Amino acid sequence: MTWYSSGNTNYELVTNLHSNGLITDDRVEKAMLQTDRGDFVLDRKFAYIDAPLDIGYS
């Protein structure tokens, strides 16, 4: 199964993850909507891709 869950905003990313069945708990969805991934990545242009990202912590 292949899916595309990335988005251009945090809302789009979370909505796509939910639509593709990758978020199944409403509490997780709510937490992810309240915590913008873009605030924690080194390069914001990659913040909303569905992939692991370096957050600059070693």
ABEGO torsion letter per residue (X at the ends): XBBBABBABAAAAAAAAAAAGABABAAAAAAAAABBAAAABABAAAAABBBBBBAGBX
